[in-house]
Amino acid sequence: MRLKSEIEYKGRMNNVDSYMNLILTDAEEFDGSDVLANYGKVVIRGNNVLFIKLEKEF
C-alpha cells in the first residue's frame, strides 16, 4: 500500500472499516526500496491511502 506521502507499507491486512481505515500486522515501512521500520501492528487512516495492492498468498 502506498500513502499520499509516498511512504509504502507491506504487511498482512487484518481488518478494514467503512472509512478504509486499515489494520496491518507484520508491517514494514518503506521509502523506495529502503526499509525504514518493522512494526508488529499498524493502524493507517483511510484518507491517507493512495492505493492498495493485494498479492496472492501461497
C-alpha positions in Angstrom: 0.0 0.0 0.0 1.2 3.5 -0.7 0.3 6.6 1.2 -0.1 10.1 -0.3 3.2 11.0 1.4 4.9 8.4 -0.9 5.7 6.1 2.0 4.8 2.4 1.4 3.7 -0.3 3.9 3.8 -4.0 3.3 2.1 -6.4 5.6 -0.9 -8.6 6.2 -4.3 -6.8 6.1 -6.0 -7.8 9.3 -9.1 -5.5 9.3 -10.7 -2.6 7.4 -13.7 -0.5 8.2 -16.2 1.5 6.1 -13.8 4.6 6.2 -11.0 2.4 4.7 -9.0 2.7 8.0 -6.7 -0.3 7.9 -5.0 -2.5 10.4 -1.8 -4.3 9.2 0.1 -6.9 11.0 3.7 -7.8 10.4 4.0 -4.4 8.7 7.2 -3.0 7.2 7.6 0.7 6.3 9.5 1.5 3.0 10.8 4.6 1.4 11.5 3.4 -2.1 13.4 0.2 -1.7 14.8 1.1 1.8 13.2 -0.5 4.8 12.6 2.3 7.4 11.0 0.3 10.2 9.4 -3.0 11.1 6.2 -2.9 13.1 4.1 -5.7 14.7 0.8 -3.9 14.1 -0.1 -0.5 12.5 -3.3 1.4 12.1 -3.5 3.6 8.9 -6.1 6.2 8.5 -8.0 5.7 5.2 -7.8 9.2 3.9 -4.0 8.9 3.7 -4.1 5.9 1.4 -3.2 6.4 -2.3 -3.6 2.8 -3.4 -3.6 -0.8 -2.1 -2.0 -3.7 -4.0 -3.1 -7.1 -2.9 -0.9 -10.1 -3.5 -1.8 -13.8 -3.6 -0.9 -15.8 -0.6 0.8 -19.1 -1.3 
